[in-house]
Amino acid sequence: MFNSDPNKEDVAREFIESIKKSEETDIEKMHQALAQAKHEWEFAQSYFDSVSEPDLVEFAIYNQKAAEQKYEYLLKQAKELKLIK
């Protein structure tokens, strides 16, 4: 129904690729990215709860779904890279 913003997916993919290429403290970077993505998702949920105008509700649904997909994507990648349990 609603697809996440392709630009957000590109940013997430580029981030994951940079983690795969380097051996630095990428665990911290991933934790920060996950925390930011979770915050964006929570904010999107809060925004959805606060709107009632039909056009804003549609945007809120789209934004909430995109934020959720971004968080889930980063979480899945972090688990596959064994950066988190």
C-alpha positions, 0 to 999 in steps of 0.5 A, spaced: 500 500 500 505 505 502 512 504 500 518 507 504 521 513 501 526 510 496 531 516 498 531 513 505 532 506 503 538 508 499 541 512 505 540 506 509 543 501 504 549 506 503 550 506 511 550 498 511 555 498 506 560 503 509 559 498 515 561 492 511 567 495 508 570 498 515 572 495 521 572 501 526 567 502 532 561 501 527 557 498 533 556 505 536 554 507 529 549 502 528 546 503 535 546 511 533 542 509 527 537 504 530 536 509 536 535 515 531 530 510 526 526 508 532 525 516 534 523 517 527 518 512 528 515 514 535 515 521 532 511 519 526 506 515 531 505 521 535 504 525 529 499 520 526 495 520 533 495 528 533 492 529 526 485 528 524 484 532 517 484 527 511 490 529 507 494 529 514 492 523 516 494 520 509 501 523 510 501 521 517 500 514 515 505 514 509 510 517 514 509 512 519 510 506 515 516 509 512 519 510 519 517 503 521 520 500 515 527 504 515 527 501 523 526 494 521 531 494 515 536 497 520 535 492 525 535 486 520 541 488 517 544 489 524 542 482 526 545 479 520 552 483 521 552 480 528 552 487 531 546 486 535 543 480 538 
